[in-house]
Structures are given as C-alpha cells and as structure tokens.
Amino acid sequence: AEELAVQVGIRPEYLDRLPHAFSGGQRQRIAIARALSSQPDVIVLDEPTSALDISVQAQILNLLVTLQDNHGLTYVLISHNVSVIRHMSDRVAVMYLGQIVELGEAQQVLTAPAHPY
C-alpha cells in the first residue's frame, strides 16, 4: 500500500486517514492506486478529472501518463472534455446517440471529424 501511495503522490503517513480528510485530487489519486493494486493491463477511466479544478486536472492527467509508461497500461478513457482526450489518447471512438459514429487516430478524428456531431 505504501509503494502504491508513493507512486500516485500520496504520503504514506496519510494512509490511516479517513476519506473525508482528503481533497478531491487526493481522492482521485487514491482511486488510481486502488485500480493499480490488482496489477491490471487495462483501466477504465470514466471522466477521471471532471470534478477537479484545472490545475489538479493537469496533475492527475500527467500522473496517469507516467503510470501508463511505468506499468505498460492501456486506458479506456470516457470523457466529454476534448482537451483531456487530445492529451491522453492515441485512438478515439466518438459516440453519438449511443452509437460509435467515428473511430480512428486521435489527431485525425479531432482535427478533421467525418461526422457532424
């Protein structure tokens, strides 16, 4: 637990604290550590930064990139924030009305979308 805490930026001495004692960013870091604890190959990130202020969003996204590199992870990222998608994604699937309407390389899909969504 201590090693995972350090990897996500939580000080080991905080491990005995109750959930209400943590900020939103710290809670997100704890959720990431919990996801890593089972040593997965794939992690689903459902709006991982939506409730965080912009500076904390950047910290969490950079942490996720670092962890992806260090652990060889694949992320399935669900987000409405195009900036987050642009920063995090190699490939993008765009859903509209519950259907995938576009799928491809992130740069292509984000700069020249083929669907009028």
MDAnalysis code that builds the backbone (N, CA, C; Angstrom):
import MDAnalysis as mda
import numpy as np

u = mda.Universe.empty(351, n_residues=117, atom_resindex=np.repeat(np.arange(117), 3), trajectory=True)
u.add_TopologyAttr("name", ["N", "CA", "C"] * 117)
u.add_TopologyAttr("resid", np.arange(1, 118))
u.add_TopologyAttr("resname", ["ALA", "GLU", "GLU", "LEU", "ALA", "VAL", "GLN", "VAL", "GLY", "ILE", "ARG", "PRO", "GLU", "TYR", "LEU", "ASP", "ARG", "LEU", "PRO", "HIS", "ALA", "PHE", "SER", "GLY", "GLY", "GLN", "ARG", "GLN", "ARG", "ILE", "ALA", "ILE", "ALA", "ARG", "ALA", "LEU", "SER", "SER", "GLN", "PRO", "ASP", "VAL", "ILE", "VAL", "LEU", "ASP", "GLU", "PRO", "THR", "SER", "ALA", "LEU", "ASP", "ILE", "SER", "VAL", "GLN", "ALA", "GLN", "ILE", "LEU", "ASN", "LEU", "LEU", "VAL", "THR", "LEU", "GLN", "ASP", "ASN", "HIS", "GLY", "LEU", "THR", "TYR", "VAL", "LEU", "ILE", "SER", "HIS", "ASN", "VAL", "SER", "VAL", "ILE", "ARG", "HIS", "MET", "SER", "ASP", "ARG", "VAL", "ALA", "VAL", "MET", "TYR", "LEU", "GLY", "GLN", "ILE", "VAL", "GLU", "LEU", "GLY", "GLU", "ALA", "GLN", "GLN", "VAL", "LEU", "THR", "ALA", "PRO", "ALA", "HIS", "PRO", "TYR"])
u.atoms.positions = np.array([
    [0.824, -1.192, 0.000],
    [0.000, 0.000, 0.000],
    [0.869, 1.256, 0.000],
    [1.940, 1.228, 0.777],
    [2.812, 2.399, 0.829],
    [3.445, 2.683, -0.526],
    [3.887, 1.633, -1.215],
    [4.517, 1.812, -2.522],
    [3.534, 2.424, -3.521],
    [2.305, 1.930, -3.532],
    [1.289, 2.490, -4.426],
    [0.972, 3.932, -4.059],
    [0.900, 4.212, -2.765],
    [0.628, 5.582, -2.325],
    [1.697, 6.529, -2.848],
    [2.941, 6.140, -2.718],
    [4.047, 6.977, -3.196],
    [3.971, 7.145, -4.714],
    [3.658, 6.077, -5.435],
    [3.571, 6.150, -6.901],
    [2.533, 7.160, -7.369],
    [1.448, 7.310, -6.623],
    [0.389, 8.233, -7.034],
    [0.466, 9.587, -6.329],
    [1.501, 9.787, -5.516],
    [1.705, 11.093, -4.894],
    [1.006, 11.295, -3.565],
    [0.711, 10.214, -2.867],
    [0.120, 10.296, -1.527],
    [1.195, 9.903, -0.521],
    [1.373, 10.736, 0.492],
    [2.388, 10.437, 1.508],
    [1.952, 9.231, 2.343],
    [2.855, 8.283, 2.578],
    [2.492, 7.059, 3.314],
    [1.871, 7.324, 4.685],
    [2.265, 8.402, 5.342],
    [1.698, 8.680, 6.670],
    [0.220, 9.074, 6.594],
    [-0.301, 9.324, 5.401],
    [-1.718, 9.652, 5.228],
    [-2.599, 8.410, 5.109],
    [-2.012, 7.230, 5.062],
    [-2.780, 6.009, 4.801],
    [-3.806, 5.680, 5.885],
    [-3.625, 6.197, 7.087],
    [-4.569, 5.918, 8.169],
    [-5.700, 6.939, 8.251],
    [-5.685, 7.934, 7.392],
    [-6.726, 8.970, 7.426],
    [-8.039, 8.446, 6.849],
    [-9.121, 9.048, 7.302],
    [-10.448, 8.713, 6.790],
    [-10.709, 9.483, 5.493],
    [-11.601, 8.976, 4.639],
    [-11.832, 9.597, 3.323],
    [-12.157, 11.086, 3.363],
    [-12.922, 11.544, 4.357],
    [-13.301, 12.960, 4.396],
    [-12.106, 13.888, 4.618],
    [-10.971, 13.336, 5.031],
    [-9.781, 14.147, 5.297],
    [-8.979, 14.454, 4.032],
    [-9.391, 13.918, 2.899],
    [-8.646, 14.107, 1.655],
    [-9.360, 15.074, 0.720],
    [-8.565, 15.793, -0.058],
    [-9.114, 16.678, -1.090],
    [-9.595, 15.838, -2.274],
    [-10.270, 16.487, -3.216],
    [-10.737, 15.780, -4.407],
    [-9.603, 15.174, -5.205],
    [-8.514, 15.924, -5.362],
    [-7.363, 15.408, -6.093],
    [-6.716, 14.228, -5.386],
    [-6.640, 14.311, -4.060],
    [-6.078, 13.196, -3.299],
    [-6.980, 11.967, -3.399],
    [-8.278, 12.182, -3.369],
    [-9.211, 11.058, -3.503],
    [-9.062, 10.395, -4.869],
    [-8.845, 11.207, -5.888],
    [-8.657, 10.642, -7.223],
    [-7.364, 9.833, -7.265],
    [-6.314, 10.326, -6.631],
    [-5.049, 9.593, -6.569],
    [-5.232, 8.257, -5.847],
    [-6.022, 8.261, -4.785],
    [-6.297, 7.026, -4.045],
    [-7.072, 6.048, -4.925],
    [-8.038, 6.549, -5.679],
    [-8.800, 5.682, -6.592],
    [-7.879, 5.066, -7.639],
    [-6.927, 5.846, -8.122],
    [-5.963, 5.327, -9.102],
    [-5.097, 4.241, -8.461],
    [-4.641, 4.477, -7.236],
    [-3.832, 3.470, -6.533],
    [-4.628, 2.183, -6.334],
    [-5.895, 2.315, -5.989],
    [-6.741, 1.123, -5.817],
    [-6.854, 0.351, -7.121],
    [-7.003, 1.078, -8.222],
    [-7.091, 0.410, -9.528],
    [-5.788, -0.306, -9.857],
    [-4.662, 0.294, -9.509],
    [-3.356, -0.309, -9.792],
    [-3.059, -1.517, -8.909],
    [-3.709, -1.602, -7.758],
    [-3.370, -2.644, -6.784],
    [-3.570, -4.058, -7.317],
    [-4.442, -4.231, -8.291],
    [-4.664, -5.567, -8.854],
    [-3.772, -5.840, -10.063],
    [-2.848, -4.940, -10.341],
    [-1.893, -5.055, -11.448],
    [-2.602, -5.332, -12.781],
    [-3.535, -4.451, -13.165],
    [-4.291, -4.685, -14.395],
    [-3.483, -4.350, -15.644],
    [-3.947, -4.842, -16.766],
    [-3.405, -4.441, -18.063],
    [-4.194, -3.263, -18.621],
    [-5.495, -3.213, -18.273],
    [-6.405, -2.188, -18.783],
    [-7.132, -1.535, -17.608],
    [-7.254, -0.206, -17.650],
    [-8.026, 0.533, -16.650],
    [-9.036, 1.404, -17.389],
    [-10.295, 1.359, -16.947],
    [-11.328, 2.229, -17.499],
    [-11.342, 3.517, -16.681],
    [-11.160, 4.638, -17.367],
    [-11.160, 5.958, -16.737],
    [-12.430, 6.679, -17.177],
    [-13.405, 6.758, -16.308],
    [-14.678, 7.397, -16.645],
    [-14.676, 8.813, -16.077],
    [-14.474, 9.797, -16.951],
    [-14.396, 11.211, -16.563],
    [-13.445, 11.388, -15.367],
    [-12.182, 11.001, -15.505],
    [-11.266, 10.976, -14.362],
    [-10.951, 12.331, -13.750],
    [-11.222, 13.421, -14.464],
    [-10.876, 14.741, -13.926],
    [-12.058, 15.699, -13.894],
    [-13.254, 15.230, -14.154],
    [-14.396, 16.135, -14.325],
    [-14.729, 16.956, -13.082],
    [-14.486, 16.452, -11.896],
    [-14.847, 17.165, -10.673],
    [-13.679, 17.954, -10.079],
    [-12.587, 18.061, -10.818],
    [-11.381, 18.686, -10.285],
    [-11.122, 20.035, -10.938],
    [-10.454, 20.947, -10.188],
    [-10.109, 22.226, -10.807],
    [-8.992, 22.016, -11.824],
    [-8.780, 22.995, -12.666],
    [-7.928, 22.828, -13.843],
    [-6.484, 22.457, -13.492],
    [-5.923, 23.027, -12.430],
    [-4.531, 22.708, -12.082],
    [-4.406, 21.274, -11.581],
    [-5.388, 20.819, -10.825],
    [-5.374, 19.444, -10.327],
    [-5.646, 18.480, -11.482],
    [-6.500, 18.880, -12.434],
    [-6.737, 18.052, -13.614],
    [-5.424, 17.746, -14.320],
    [-4.617, 18.777, -14.526],
    [-3.337, 18.595, -15.219],
    [-2.436, 17.644, -14.444],
    [-2.393, 17.780, -13.126],
    [-1.562, 16.895, -12.306],
    [-2.015, 15.445, -12.447],
    [-3.318, 15.215, -12.390],
    [-3.849, 13.853, -12.482],
    [-3.581, 13.269, -13.863],
    [-3.790, 14.057, -14.909],
    [-3.541, 13.555, -16.267],
    [-2.069, 13.224, -16.467],
    [-1.184, 14.076, -15.976],
    [0.253, 13.794, -16.084],
    [0.628, 12.556, -15.282],
    [0.021, 12.379, -14.112],
    [0.243, 11.169, -13.316],
    [-0.201, 9.936, -14.096],
    [-1.362, 10.009, -14.723],
    [-1.865, 8.869, -15.497],
    [-0.933, 8.514, -16.647],
    [-0.381, 9.514, -17.316],
    [0.569, 9.258, -18.408],
    [1.820, 8.579, -17.865],
    [2.339, 9.074, -16.750],
    [3.533, 8.482, -16.136],
    [3.275, 7.035, -15.730],
    [2.140, 6.791, -15.085],
    [1.805, 5.429, -14.663],
    [1.617, 4.509, -15.861],
    [1.040, 5.030, -16.925],
    [0.865, 4.236, -18.145],
    [2.220, 3.801, -18.683],
    [3.160, 4.724, -18.733],
    [4.507, 4.404, -19.209],
    [5.206, 3.415, -18.280],
    [5.106, 3.633, -16.972],
    [5.812, 2.794, -15.998],
    [5.231, 1.388, -15.873],
    [3.925, 1.255, -16.082],
    [3.262, -0.037, -15.865],
    [2.794, -0.701, -17.158],
    [3.005, -0.066, -18.288],
    [2.559, -0.635, -19.557],
    [1.048, -0.767, -19.646],
    [0.334, 0.223, -19.126],
    [-1.123, 0.162, -19.058],
    [-1.790, 0.614, -20.350],
    [-2.978, 0.093, -20.562],
    [-3.885, 0.587, -21.591],
    [-5.055, 1.230, -20.868],
    [-5.442, 2.416, -21.303],
    [-6.593, 3.100, -20.718],
    [-7.740, 3.120, -21.716],
    [-8.939, 2.898, -21.207],
    [-10.161, 3.188, -21.942],
    [-10.704, 4.443, -21.267],
    [-10.598, 5.563, -21.965],
    [-10.941, 6.868, -21.399],
    [-12.313, 7.301, -21.898],
    [-13.183, 7.616, -20.964],
    [-14.508, 8.139, -21.290],
    [-14.527, 9.589, -20.829],
    [-14.757, 10.510, -21.764],
    [-14.738, 11.926, -21.405],
    [-15.500, 12.752, -22.424],
    [-16.061, 13.859, -21.948],
    [-16.665, 14.864, -22.818],
    [-15.685, 16.005, -23.070],
    [-14.561, 15.990, -22.395],
    [-13.585, 17.072, -22.477],
    [-12.584, 16.773, -23.594],
    [-12.698, 17.510, -24.691],
    [-11.842, 17.261, -25.853],
    [-10.373, 17.502, -25.515],
    [-10.081, 18.454, -24.647],
    [-8.686, 18.701, -24.252],
    [-8.093, 17.490, -23.540],
    [-8.875, 16.869, -22.679],
    [-8.426, 15.661, -21.982],
    [-8.197, 14.541, -22.992],
    [-9.122, 14.372, -23.906],
    [-8.991, 13.323, -24.922],
    [-7.749, 13.560, -25.772],
    [-7.548, 14.804, -26.187],
    [-6.385, 15.142, -27.017],
    [-5.076, 14.821, -26.272],
    [-5.031, 15.128, -24.977],
    [-3.818, 14.917, -24.177],
    [-3.540, 13.433, -23.931],
    [-4.596, 12.641, -23.782],
    [-4.437, 11.270, -23.306],
    [-4.515, 10.185, -24.376],
    [-5.087, 10.485, -25.524],
    [-5.496, 9.406, -26.428],
    [-4.652, 9.271, -27.681],
    [-4.416, 8.017, -28.064],
    [-3.811, 7.692, -29.354],
    [-4.911, 7.428, -30.380],
    [-5.951, 6.719, -29.931],
    [-7.095, 6.407, -30.800],
    [-8.363, 6.872, -30.095],
    [-9.358, 7.242, -30.897],
    [-10.593, 7.793, -30.357],
    [-11.791, 7.121, -31.022],
    [-12.772, 6.799, -30.207],
    [-14.082, 6.383, -30.708],
    [-15.068, 7.446, -30.243],
    [-15.815, 8.012, -31.170],
    [-16.796, 9.039, -30.847],
    [-18.176, 8.400, -30.859],
    [-18.909, 8.611, -29.761],
    [-20.270, 8.081, -29.680],
    [-21.270, 9.218, -29.810],
    [-22.347, 8.924, -30.514],
    [-23.435, 9.882, -30.681],
    [-24.729, 9.089, -30.620],
    [-25.602, 9.482, -29.716],
    [-26.876, 8.781, -29.526],
    [-26.678, 7.285, -29.299],
    [-25.645, 6.947, -28.520],
    [-25.402, 5.561, -28.136],
    [-24.716, 4.694, -29.170],
    [-24.284, 5.273, -30.264],
    [-23.619, 4.516, -31.327],
    [-22.238, 5.106, -31.607],
    [-21.280, 4.254, -31.942],
    [-19.979, 4.756, -32.379],
    [-20.149, 5.270, -33.801],
    [-19.880, 6.569, -33.981],
    [-20.051, 7.186, -35.298],
    [-18.719, 7.497, -35.966],
    [-17.644, 7.413, -35.177],
    [-16.326, 7.658, -35.753],
    [-15.278, 6.960, -34.899],
    [-14.287, 6.391, -35.563],
    [-13.225, 5.660, -34.889],
    [-11.947, 5.876, -35.676],
    [-10.877, 6.251, -34.975],
    [-9.617, 6.433, -35.682],
    [-8.539, 7.038, -34.814],
    [-7.452, 7.409, -35.461],
    [-6.343, 8.051, -34.765],
    [-6.834, 9.371, -34.171],
    [-6.416, 9.662, -32.952],
    [-6.916, 10.838, -32.242],
    [-6.713, 12.121, -33.032],
    [-5.524, 12.321, -33.551],
    [-5.245, 13.559, -34.272],
    [-6.187, 13.722, -35.462],
    [-6.404, 12.658, -36.204],
    [-7.282, 12.720, -37.376],
    [-8.725, 13.015, -36.974],
    [-9.216, 12.287, -35.998],
    [-10.612, 12.448, -35.579],
    [-10.846, 13.832, -34.985],
    [-9.887, 14.325, -34.210],
    [-10.084, 15.605, -33.534],
    [-9.864, 16.814, -34.441],
    [-9.021, 16.678, -35.451],
    [-8.757, 17.827, -36.328],
    [-9.630, 17.843, -37.574],
    [-10.079, 16.684, -38.023],
    [-10.906, 16.623, -39.233],
    [-12.011, 15.588, -39.057],
    [-12.965, 15.862, -38.172],
    [-14.023, 14.880, -37.928],
    [-14.852, 14.620, -39.180],
    [-15.232, 13.358, -39.354],
    [-16.025, 12.964, -40.519],
    [-17.525, 13.012, -40.236],
    [-17.891, 13.121, -38.971],
    [-19.303, 13.141, -38.585],
    [-19.649, 14.531, -38.049],
    [-20.855, 15.035, -38.307],
    [-21.215, 16.394, -37.872],
    [-21.614, 16.528, -36.398],
    [-21.268, 15.571, -35.555],
    [-21.626, 15.652, -34.145],
    [-21.172, 16.963, -33.570],
])
